[in-house]
Amino acid sequence: MMKMNKYFLALVLILVTIWDSVSQCSMCRAVLESEQDTGQAEAINDGIVYLMAFPYILVGGVLYVVYRSFKKKKSQQNTQ
C-alpha cells in the first residue's frame, strides 16, 4: 500500500508541474505575441495544456485497471 501512495504522490506532482507549463509551438507564439490582447494567448495555452493532459489521464486509467486485474488474480491464486 505504501508503494501505491508513492506512485500517487509522484503522479500528483507531475500533473501539478505540467499544469503550470506554457506549451506553444513557435508559430502560435509569434502570432499571439504580435497581438495586444493577452487573454487570447492565455486561452490557447490553457487549451494546449488540457489537450496534453487527457492522454496521460487515459493511460493512467488503463494502467490502474491492469494493476487491479493482476492484483485480483494474484489474490485468487494465494487463496487456492
Number of C-alpha atoms within 10 A of each C-alpha: 5 7 8 9 10 11 11 12 12 12 13 12 12 11 14 11 9 15 14 11 12 12 16 15 8 9 9 13 14 11 10 18 13 9 10 9 10 11 10 13 18 13 11 17 18 17 13 16 18 13 10 14 14 11 11 13 12 11 11 13 12 12 12 12 12 12 12 12 12 12 12 12 11 11 11 10 9 8 6 5
